[in-house]
Amino acid sequence: MNDLIAGENLLAQIFSDLSRQRDGRNIYLIEHGLDRDKIEELLYLVGLRAGLHQFTKQAWQDFPLSLCVTVTEIGYEYRGTGTDFWPMIESAINVEIPIPQRGVISDLFRDCARRFGTVRPLDDAWSSVFPHIAWPIRNAMVPREVHGPLARLVREFLSQTRSMSVTRTMLPGLWELARGFDSRRLESWLQDDDLALAVIGHLVTGRAGDLSMEPGFMQRLSEDLRSESEVRRLERAIKARRLARYQGLGNLPKATYELLLDEAEAYGLAVRGPCLTPAEIEAVRSELDTPLSNLTVTVGARSTTLERFLSGDAVFIGRPISEVPQPQVTGIDEPEWLEAVIVPAQGLLFRDEGDDGYQTQLRPTDRVTSGLSFYELVLEGLTSNEWGDGLYHFVSGTPEGDDVLARHGIHVKAEPLIDFLGGLTLQNDAATVSQAFGRPVQARTRIPVAIIAERLDQSESIEFRLDDDRWHTLPMTEGIWTLSPIDTSKAPPIDLVFRDIEPPAPVTLSLQPNGIGLLEIARGAGVLHLSTPITLHDVDIDIMLESSDGQSKTVRIRTPGSPTRITFDQPEFSEFRSAARLWTGGGMHARLRVHAEELDARSWILAAPEPEWKYDRRSRKWIREGQEPVESLVCDPVTSCTTFLLSSPFSTNLSSGYGLLRPTASSDAALRSCVLEEPEAGTILEGLPHCVGDQILRLAETQDDACGLTNGFEAYLSWSLAKAKTAIGESLRSNACRCLEDRLVAALCGDLWINTEKSCRGLGTGFHRRLVAEALRAGLACDTTAFSPLNEDEKLELTGFLEDGFRRALPAPDLIVIPDGEMWPEMDDAVIDAWERLSKKATSNGTSELEFDAGNADGSWQKVVVRARDAARLPELTALLLPSKRAANLERVLYESSHLDDLIAALVSSHADAQSRSGRWIAPADLRALLYLFLAPERVMDDPEWRGRLLRFGADRFTARAVRYTALRYRAMARNGLS
């Protein structure tokens, strides 16, 4: 008790001093100035008192600051939409907080505001939905929840405006862009103009002068911001602007050819991208003003995205004859500076790396001294079978070696006047020394020399001497410099550039949508993204679902290629879904752990928030704390999935024994609380009732017996978010959702659209699975005299092996280059490999070896690949998208590597309102609401205005079709072949 009194007095003194200093300006409770140990002690003392007295007004009227600072601290760290905030508080202090006492805590915050001038909640939509949570979140000043989204928003905004700062006049544009982001809390936070501009200014400039806050929290905030990956991406984007301004894009590293040796024999050539730093890639993206993932680098018959190529991706081109193909960028008019970056030097000279594998190219700008072993590859007059005969070995410093180097513009250098040392991050060519930002550079000279160093990106110069033959650390670790010897003309000036060389994460795992919970996993919702800067093959991923009481389920998956997407509705995760249903019913939370082959490991807490309305089966009423019990509405899926009727008792009214129960309360909480009533005796899957969905009209509200859009949306969300007790009940719930989704699509997009959608040959399957079907239909992989006959089980296994092989041969469907001629040996090799795997399995089971022979020289592979690619793009539906420019843009989106935010950005960039109105009719937040309806219904009601947003599409059929098309393409690409 005495410790809590002392702590309260200390806090009162701190905030009284702040109140005098600020003179009416905002004060935040997060500015308490306590160190970590003091915060932990305060948390313990508050929990101790709460355990004795709970949160009554009488118990805390003398300790308002202690309680409010504790809750604000938790609010600062809290990441979520608001629904699971109070369980997090209860877990931190080990005391349950009854709903009525949440209002007492808000009253204590009001008391602090009156006495010390601490801030009050903003007047915005999010705060009105969560009025009690709004107090600690607002007093957290810059909660960690908004750090990453804010940095991403600023990065996108600066990219669109091509500006280096955000001013007050730009805020309306920033707010509009924020509405398309997946963060209601960010939208709320941006309403404080002064705070937003100060924090954004700090993010852009790195200076803390604009931040008027307590010094301890200022340091803490700066450290927390720097720990966010999105903040680091923003820093790289800003550095990229400065790089483009001071250094120019003409000085970027260049792509190179590489020679692949196998057992000392020449195997083939590859082109490797220049491996630019993230800041340099951002500079290229800014200059081209287009996403680099939308542009294709083509080398012969192979291709990759420009983004991956610039990150160091290698494109293997095999054994070219006579002339080596050069990389080309498709999708834009290629500027000269970009051509200089992606096209390697033409001389086929390669360093002898002393072992098999890739040998790096020698370029005219490389510094070559005596004794360097290298290869020359001469292709003239050779056939593909003689290709390795054109490889010759030389050593520089010999007459033969020097002659070869001279023919390619490379001359053996004498020992330089100045040597540089800087570890693995130092690069040194003929005229430029490059080092990592912040790393030291050492120099050694053969004769005493004075140096003047002039900084090019700032007004600064330094003079120093290198007097003797020993290593000296240079007096700079950042910037762009020119080093010029003063007292000798024997050495030309040397450029010294400190570069941001932070590498991109080799593999990044992320879970979409943000804040997903255990209940969503139980329904098969959620997507695990595996993102890589370059293509990787056969990545093993271990996925573990752990309950709070120690139970666990594990799945190991091998992805044939990356980037890729893994959805939890696939058969591999059936045990995950069953366990999640069981644990959710038991009130447990869980943790999802994912480990990608020692490349990345992540974990996420999957909350299982208690529904606000709970169904009491004995009284058949719904109970909510602080409110009177209410009756049930029941929906009989056999009669109509959209009709909810008051029924008491209802059990005898259900024709199949199944019914969806919903509280009679008219609130979003009622839609989130639905439960599926199932017959006690259960049923078999074949005996599931047929779900019926009434037609939904393109009207806002229901009229007479005609179901309107609002009722349709609410019915769909009720079924989508409902809890089922058994797998059979879950199957019925899924069937009802599909039925209602079809009815909503028909209402929003039209009967022509839904009929066309149902008949699309590429619907629901990605490119590779469609390619398997086309190849089998064309007799290129089975069912001809070239292959052993197979039974149905064997054919099913073969399709899996074929899909795996096709993914390896053609990893990026949108980047395929159809080769000229009648042959496509890589595709035949994929078929042979699939049959070899099937035959090996057959012999291991004791059956005879299978016979197979794949070799098609009639252009058949070119035809089936074109058919599969066209089918995967759903051309029947793009013909119904208007305007045609929007259809073309959405068709080109790289759905396989896109996140939900990327889809929103694509829809926003291609959007055009159907009619001319004052202001924008369909806003980014509206697009997100409809996309979520199809892809993540559990997130729709995060926006309090969701009904109005969805109803807007009743007046814009073409935009509704665009969103639906995007959702269908994303769903299809999510169903990857896994093993």
N, C-alpha and C positions, 0 to 999 in steps of 0.2 A: 504493500500500500504506500509506504513512504517513498519507495523508488518511483512509483507511478506519479505521485505528487511532485517529486523533484523533476521528473521528465516533463510534466505538464507546465511547471513554472519555467523551465528552460525554453520550451517551445513558445510560451507566451512572450518571453523576453525577445526571442528571435523575430517573431512576427510583429511585435510592437516596433522594434527597430526598423524592420523592412517597411512598415506602414509609414513611418516618419520619413524615411529616405525616398520612397516612391512618390509621395505627395499626390495621391489620387490615382497613380498609374497601377496597372494590374499586379496583383500578388497571387502566387500559386502555392498551394500547400506542399508541392514537391520541392519547394525551395527551403526546406527545413534546415539544411546544412549539416545534418547528422551523418557520421561515417557509418560504414556497413555494420560494425559491431553494435553501435547504438541503435540502429534500425532493428537488428535481430533481437536486442534486449527489449525494445519497445513492443515488438510483435509478441514476444513471450508474455510480457506484462498485460497487454490488452487481452490476449487469449485467456490468461489466468483469471482476470476479472470477469470476462464474458462467461467463462464456465461457471462462475458462482452466481452471477446476476443477470445473465443474458444481456439484452440490449434495450432495457427499459430506460425511459428518460431520466428517472430518478437516479439510476446507477451511473449515468454518464454525464449528467449536467455539469459536474465539476471537472470533467476530463474530455472536453470536446476536441481539443487539438490532438491529444494522444490517439483517440479513435480515428479521427478524420485523416491524420497523417498516415496512420497504418493502412487504412483502406485506400488512400491515394497511392501509396507505394505499390500495393498490389495492382491497382488500376494502371499504373505506369507500365508494369510488366505484362499486363493482360493482353492476350492476342485472341480476338474473337469478335463476333458480331453483337454480343450482349446477352444471348440466351443462356450461356453457361458461366456468367460472371459470379453469381452468388455461390454456386457450388465451389468455385475456386477460392472465394473468401473463406468459406466454411472449412475447406481443406487446409488452408494456411493457418487458421487459428484453432482448428479442431473443435469448433462449436457450431451447432446448427443455428441459423438465423430464421426465425419464423417470418412469414411474409409481412404481417402487420408491423414488425419491428424494423423493416427496411425503411419505412417512413420516419421512424425515430432517428435513424442515422442521417437521413436527409435533413431533418430539423437541426441536427448538430452542425452539419455543414452550413446551414443558413445562419446559425449562431456565430460561426467563425467569420462568415462574410460580413455580418453586422459589426462585430467587434474589431476585426483586423483588416477588413477590406479585401479578403480573398475572393477569387472570381466566382461568378455564378454560371450555371449552364447556359449555353447558347440557345437561342430561340429558333430551332430547326427541327426537321422531321425526325431525325434519329433520337434527339433528346426528348421529344414528346412521346416517343414509343417506350423509351427507357429512362423515365424521369429520375429514378433513384440512382441508377448507374451513372447518369450524366454528371452528377456532382464530382465523384472521384476522377472520372475520365477527364473532365474539364480541368480539374486542379492538377492533373499530371502534366499539364502544359503541352508536351510533345510525346504522347504515349508511344511505346515501341511498336505498337500495331501500325502506326502511320509512317514509320521511318522508311521502310522499303517502298510501299506504294507512292509516297511523296517523291522519293528520288526518281522512281520510274516515270511519274507524271511530269516532273520537271524536265527529265531527259527527253521524253517524247515532245513536250511543248517546245523546248529549245530547238529540237530537230525540225519541227514543223515551221517555226517562226524564223529559224536560222539566226537567232539572236544569241547574245552572250549574257543576258540578264533578264529578270522578270520585274517589271515595274507595276505600279498600282493600276495604270491604264490597261495593262494586259490581263488583270485578274479575271474579268468576265470570260475571256477565252480559255483561261486555265480552268475555271469552274465548269465550262461546257465540256471540255475534254475529260475532266474528272468524272462526269456522270457516266461515261462509258467504261470506267474502271470498276474492278470488283472490290469496292471498299466503300460502304456506306459511312464508316467512321471517318475516312479521309474527306469525303464531301462535307461532313459536319465540321471537321477541324478547320477546313479552309474558310469557314464563315468569319473567322477572326482575321480581318485583313492585316492588321499591324503585326500580329504574331506570325502569320503565314509569310509575309514579305521578309521579316527578320530572319526566320529559319531558312527560307529559300535562298536569301542572300548569303547566309553562312554556307549552305551547300554549294553554291555556285563559286564563291570567292575563296572559301576556306577561312575567311577572317571572322573573328568573334566580336568585332566592334559593334555590330548592329544588334547583338543579342543582349538585351537588358535583363539579366538574371543573376541569381546568387552564384558566386564563383564556383562553389563546389558542384552544383548541379550543371553549370556550364561545362566543366571538364568531363563530368559523367556523360552528359548528352553528346559531347563531341566524340568520346570513345565509343559510345553505343552506336552512333551514326556510322562511324568508320567500320564497325563490325558487320554492317549490312552489305550483302553482295550488290544490291541495287544501288547503294550509295557509291560503292567502288566503281560500278559501271558508269554512273553519272560523272564521277571524277575523271574517268578515262575519256568520256565524251567531251568534257571541257578541255582536257589536255589535247585532244585531237583537234579541236578548233585552233588552239594555239600552235600546234604542230603544223597544221595546214597554212597558218598565217606566217610563221617565222621560217620554217624549214622548207615548206613546199612539198607537194606530192611527187614531184619529179625525183626526189631523193629516197624514195621508198626502196626497200630490198626487192630483188628480182627473183622470178621463178628460175628453176634450173632443171636440166635433164639429169637423170640418174641412170647408171648402168647396173643392171642386176647380174651378178655372177653366181653360178651354181657349180660347185666343184671345179672352180677356176675356169669354167666355160661361160661365154657370153650367153645369157638367157633371154634378155630383152631390155627395152628402154621404158622408162617412166618419166613423167613430168611432175615435179613436185612444186607446189605453190610456195610463195616466199616466206611463209610463217610470220606474218605481221603481228605486231603487238596488238592488244585490244584497242589501245588508243589510235593506232594507225588504221585499224579496220574501221573504227568509228569515223575517222577522217575521210576514208574512202566513201563510206555510206553517206556522210554529210555532203560530200562534193557531188556524188551521183544523184542524191536526193531520191533514193528508192531502196527498198529492202534488198540486201545482197542475196538473201535466200531465194528471191524471185528471179535472179539472173543465173544463166547457165554458162559454164565454161565447157566447151566441147574440144576434144582432142581426137581427131579421127572419128572412130565409132564409139568413143567413150565420153562420159561427161560427169560433171559434178556441179554443185552450186558454187557461185563465186565466193560466197561466204566461207565455205569449207576449203576452197582452193587457197584463198588468201590466208587461211589459218594453218596451212601446211599440208593439206590433203594431197596425196599422190594419185595420179591417174596413170595406170599401166597401159602402154600402147603397143606392147608386143615387139615384133620384129619388122619394123618398117623397111621397105625396099627403096633404094635410091634417094628418096626424100623423106625427111622426118616431119610429120604433121605438127603444125603450130597451134597452140591454144587460141580459141576465139570465144568472145563473149556474145551470146545471143540475147536479144530482148532490149538492147539499147544501141545507139550509135556510139561505138567504142572510141573514147577520147585518146589522144596520143599518149598521154601520161599513163593511162591504164594499160594500153598495149605494151608500153615499155616495162610495166610491172609483171604482166602475165606471160610474155613471150621470152623464153630463155635465149641466151647467147647461142649462136648457131654452131660454134665449134664443138665437135664431139670429143673433147678431152676430159679425162676423168682421173681424179687422184686415186692412186693405189692405196686402198685402206688396209691392205694386209690380210684380208680375209674375204670369204664369200659374203654375199649380200649386196646392198646398194653401194656403188662407188659414186662419190659426189663430183659434180662437174667443175672443171677449171674454167674460170671466166677471165676475160681481158683485164678486169679490174683487180684480180687477185694478185697479191704480192708473192712472187715465186723466186726462191733463192736456190743455190746449187744443191744437188743431192735429193731433189724431190722425185719420187717414182710416180709415173702416171701412164695411163692408157690412151691410145688414139683409136677411134672406131671409124673405119672407112667402109662405106656401104656401096659405093659405085660398082656396078657389074656383078653383084652378088644376088643369088636366089635365097629364098627363105631357108632352104636346107643348108646353104653355105654361109649363113649369116655370121656365125662365130669365127669364120676364117678372116674376117676383116678387122680383128682385134690385134693391136700391136702394143708392145711395152717399151717405154723409154725412161731415161733418168735425166733430169735437168743438170746442166753443167757439162754434159758431153756434147760433142758437135752434132750428133744425130738428134738428141733430145732438144737442144737449143734451136735447131732448124725447124723442127715440128712446132715448137712453141711460137717461133717468130712468124710462121705462116698464119697463125691464128691471132696475131697481134699481141702476144705475151712475150715479154722480154725478161730475162733473168736479171734480177736486181742485185746491185752491190749491197753490202750491209748498210742499213739506214743510219743516218746521223743520230736519230733518237729511237730507242726501243721503248715499247709500252708494255705494261703488265697489269692485268686486272682480273685474272681468274677466267672461269668459263663464260662469264657474261661479257667479256671484252671482245669486240670485233675490230679488226684492223685491216683495211685494204690500202690501196695506193695513196689515197688523199684524205681519208676520213677514219678517225678512231671513234668507236661507239661503245658506250658503257651503260650499264643499268643505272637508272636514277637512284641516287643515294649511295652508290658503291664507289670506293676510291679507285683512282688510277695512279699507277707508279710509272715513272719515266727514268731512263738512264741514257746519258749521252757519251759519245766517244771523245769529244773535246769539250772544254768549258764553253758554255753558250748562255747568253741572256735571252729570255723569252718575254714577249709582251702578249698577254692573253686578253682578247677583246670579246665581250659577251654580245651576241647578236640579238637575243630576245629581251634584253634590258640594257640600260645605259650603265655599263660597268667595265672596268679594265683592271688588270693586275700585271705587275712586272715581277719576275723572279729569275734566279740563276740556277743552272745545273752545272756544278763546278767540277765534279770528279766522277770517276767510273763506278758509281754505286747508285742504288735505286732511291729515288726521291718521290714522296707522295705529293701529287699536285694539289694546289689549294682550292679545288672546286669539285663538287659532287652533283651539280645540277645545272641545267641550262644548255645553251648552244654557244660554242666558243670557236674562235680562230686563234691558233697558236703560231706566232711568227718569230723566228730568230732575229735578233736585233743586229748582231755584229758579224753576221756571215751571210753570204748569198748562196752558199752551197746547198741549203735545204729550203724547199718551198714551204709556204704556210700549210699547216695541218688543221683540219676541222675536227673539233672534239665535241661530240654530241652525247648528252646523257638522255637515255630513252626509257620510257615506262615499258618494261618488258615483263610485266606480270602475266604469266601464262593463263589461258582460260582453263577452267577445270576440265580434265580429260573426260570425266563422266559426271553428269549432274542428274540426280534423282529428285523428282518433285511429285507432289500429290495434288491432284485437282479434283473438284474445286477446293479452294482454300477453306480450312475449318471443317472438313468432312468429319462425320462422327461414326460411331459404331453402328447405328441404325442404318446408315446409308450403305455400309459394307454388307449388312444383312440383306439388303435389297439388291445387291450387285451393282450399286452405283459407285462412282469414283473411278479415276484413271491414274495410273502410275506412269509418269513420263521418264524415259531414259534419254537424255540429251547429250550429244557428243559433238565437238567441233569438227571432227573428221569421222569417216565411216569406220566402224569397228564390227568385227564378225564374231559370232559365237561367244557372247558375253553371258556368263552364268550369273543369275540373280537369285539370291536366297531371300525369301519373304516370310516373315514370322509374325503371327498375330498372337499377342500375349494378353491374357486377362489379368485383372487386378488381383485375383486370388492365386495366380501362378500357373494356370492352365495355358496351353499353347498349341498352335497348329502351324505347320511349316510346309512351304511349297518351294521347290527349286525349279527354276525355269531357265532355259537357254534360248536367248533371242538370236535369231539368225543374222540380224544386222541392226545397226543403230544409225540415227535415232529411231526410237520405237515407242509404242504406247501399249500398256497392259491394262486391261479392264477386268474388274472383279466379277463380271457376269459370265465369265468363261467357265467351261467345265472344270478346269484345273482348280478352281476356287470354291467348289461345292461345299467342301468341309469348312472352309472359312465362313461361308455364308450361314451354314447351319450353326456353327459355334457362335457367330455374332448374334443370331436370333436368340439363342439360349442365354447368352450373357446379358443381352439387353433386357430380356425379361427378368433376369435376376438382379437388375440394378447395378451391374458392374460396368466399369470403364475398361479400356484396353489400350495397348500400345502396338503400333505397327512398326516393325523393324525391317529395313531393306538393306541388303548388302550386295553390291555389284562387283564381284570378282576383285576385291582389294583396290578398286578404283574410286568408289564412293560408298559411303554408308550413311543412312539417314534413319531417323525415327520420328514418329508422330504420335501424340496422344489422341486417341479417338474417344471423345467425350460421349456419354450417354445421358444427356439431360433428361430429367423427369418431365413427362408431359404435364402441362398446367392443369388439364382435366384428367382425372383418373376414373375409370369405370369400375363400379362396385357390382359384382355379378349377383350378389345376394339381393340387394335392393333394386337392381337394374336401373340405377341412377348414376349420374356423373357428379363427381365431387371435386370442388376446387377450394383451396384454403381461403377462408375469408368470405366465401359466397355460399348462398343456399344451393342445395343439390338441384340438378335439372334433369329432365327426361331425355330419352334417346330419340334421335332420328335414325331410321333404319332404311337401308337401300338393299333391295333384293336384286342381285345381278341377273337373275333369270327374267325378271320383268323389265327392268330398266336400270342401267348403271348411273343414270343421271338423276333419278327420282328418289328423294329422301322424304319419308313419311313418318309422322309421329305415330308410334304404335306401342300400346301397353295393355297386356303383355304382347310381345312381338314374335315369340318363338314359333307359334302355330301359324303365323302368317307367311313364313318363309317357305317357298315351294321346294327348295333344295336343301334346307338346313343351313345354308351359308347366307350371311348378311353383313353388311358394313354398318357399324354403329358410330354415330357422331353426336356430340352434345348439341342440345337445342340452342346453346348460346351463339350469338352472331358475332364471332370474332375469329381472327386468324388462328388463335390458340386452339379453337375447336377443330379447325381443319387439320392441325398438326397432331391431334390426340386420337384420331380414329382407330378403332380396333376391328378386326374381322372375327365375327362369330362363326364358329365351325361346329358341325355335328359331333357329338360326343363319340360316336362309334367310328368316326372317320370315313374315308372313302378311298377308292383306288383312282389312279390318275385317269384311267379310261372313263371313269364315271363322273368326271368333273362336269358341272352344269355349263351349258353354253351361255356366255355373257351376251346380253342384248344392250345395244346403245341406241337410244332415240336420236333422231336427227337434231342437230344443233343449228339453229338459225343464225343468220348474220345480224342479230339484234342484240342490243346491250342487255336487256332484261327479258325474262320469261313472260310470254303473253299467252293467256289461256293455257292450253296444254302444250304449246310450242316452247321448247327449251331455248333460252337465250345464251349468249356467250358467257356472261358472268356466272350463271349456274353451271355451265359446262366447265369453265375453268375451275370452279370450286369443287365440282365432282371429281375432276381429273386429279387435282392435288390431294383430295381426300383419299382416293384409292392409291395414289402414288406414295403417300407418306404413311399409310396405314400399317399397323403391326399385325402379322399373321403368326399363329402359334406353331404351325406345321409347314413342312415343305409343300404338301398338297394345297394348303391354304395360300401359300406364297405363289404357287402356280396359278391359282384362280385370280389372285390379286393382279398378277402380271397380265393375265388375259383381259381383265377388265380395263387395265390401263391402256393396252393396245387398242381395244375397241373404242375407248373414249378419245384416244389420240387421233385415230382415223376420223372420227366425227368432227373434232376440232379443226383438223387440217382441211377437211371438206368445207367447213364453214369459213375459214380464213382464206384459204387458197383457191377454193372453187372445186366443183365436181370434176371438171376436166383435169385439173391437177391431180386429185387423189386417184382417179382412174388411171391416169398415165403413170403415176408413181407405182401403183400396184403391178403394172405390166412391165416395168423397167427390167431389162435382163441383167443389169449390173447392180440392182438394188441389194444392199445388205452385204455385199462382198467387195473386198478390196481388189486391186489389180492382180495380185499374184494368185489369189484363189480363183479369180475369173480366168486367168491364163491357164491354170490347170484344167479347168472345165473345157476351154476352147481347144487345148492340145489333145485332150482325150477324145473330144468330139471329132477332131480332124484326123485321128489315127496316128498322131505323131509320137505317142508314148505308150500305146496299149491297143489291144484288140485288132492287131494285124498279124500276118504271118511272120513278121520280124520279131514277135514277142511271144513268150509262152502264155497260154491261156491262164487266167486268174479267176479265183472265186471272189465273191463280194467282199469278204473280209480282207483278202490280199489286195484287192483293188483300193479299198479304203486306206490301207497302210501306204500303198504306192502314192496316193494323192498327197499324203502328208510329206513323204520324201520329195516328191516333185515340187511342192510349194516351197520347201526349204531350199532346194536347188535353184529354183527360179529367183528366189530372193537374193541368193548369192550372185547369180549372173546379172540380174537387173535390180540392184538395191533401191534405186530411186525412180519410180514409175514416170514421174513428170520430167525426168531428165534423160529419157532414153533417146538414143540416136539410132535410127533404123539403118543398118549397113546396106550398102549397095551390093548388087549381085544376088545370086540365088542361094548362097550358103550362109549359115550362122552357126559355126561350130560350137560356140559356147553353150547354145541351147541344147544341141545334141549331147554335149558333155554332161549337162545337168540331168538329162534323161538317163544316160548310162550310169551316172553316179547313183541315181535313185534306184535303178534296177539292181545295181551291185549291192546296195544296202538291203533291198528286199530279198535278194538271192542268199545273201549271207545269213539273214535271219531264218530263211527257209531251211537251209542246210543245218543250222544249229538246232532246229527242231526235228531233224531226222528225215526231212523230205529231200527230194532230188534237187539238184542245182537248176536254176531257171535259165532259160535262153533268151537273149535279147540282142538287138542290133539296131542302133539309132544312127541314121545318117541321111538327112534330107537335103537334097540339092535342087529343089524346085521352087524355092521362095516361099514355102509353106510357113516357116517360122515367122517371116516378116508379116505375113497376112494375119496369123493368129495373134501376134503381139499387138498389131494395130487394132484388131477387133477388141481385144481385152482392154487395151488402154482407153479406147473410145467408150466401151461399155462402162468402165469404172467412172468415167466423167459424167455419166447419166445424161447423154445428149438429148434424150427425149424430154427431160425436164428443163435443160438450159434453153431449149427452144421456146419455153413458156415464160422465161424471165425477161423482163423489160426494165430499162432499156438494154439493148444488146451489149453496150459497153460494160454494164454491170455484170451480165452473164459471163462475158469473157474474163473479167477480173476475178470473179469467184471461181471460175473453172481452173484458173492458174494457181490458186492458193495451195501451198504445200501442206496438205491436211495431215500427213503422216507425222510431221514434226511440229505442228502448231499446238499451242495451248488455247484455252478458252479466250483469254485476252487477245491473242492474235486473231482469232475469228472475229471478235468484236471490232478490232481495228480494220480488218478487211471489209466488213460490212459498212462501217462508217465511211471509209475512203471511197467506196463504190456507190454510196447511197445518193438517191435523188428523190425528193418528195413527189408524190403522185400528182398533187395539185399545187398551184401557186397560193401560198398563204403568207400572212405576216408572221415572220419568225419561222423557226423550224418545227415542222409537224411531228416527224419521227426523230426523236433525240437518241444519242448513244445509249442512255439508260433504258429507253424503250426497246431498242434492239437487243440489249442484254437480257431484258425480262423475257422476251419471246424465245431467245436462244436457250435460256435456262429452263423454260417450260419443257423444251424437247430434250435437253441434255442433262440438266441438273435441277429437277423440280423441287428438290429440298431447299434450294437457294432462292426460289422465286419470292417468297414472302419475307426475305431479308429487307426488301424495299417496301415501306409502308404504303406506297402509291402503286403497288403492282397491278391492281385491278384496272385503274385508269390507263396505265401504260399498255397493258395487253389489249384493252378495248380499242385503242387507236388503230390497231391493225385491221379492224373491221372496216375501216375506211381506206385502207391502202393494201389492196390484195397483192400487188406486185412486190412490195417490200416483204410481206408475209411469206411469199414464195421464195424470195432470196434467202431469208433466214432459214426456212425449212430445207432448202437445197444445201445450205452450209451445214446444217445439223446432220443431214443424211450422209454427206461426204465424210464428215468427221466420224460418225458412227461406223461407217464401213472400214475406214482406215484403222479404227481401234481394234478390229477383230484380226489381229495378227496371228500368223502361224507360230506357235510356240512348241517347245519340246521339253 
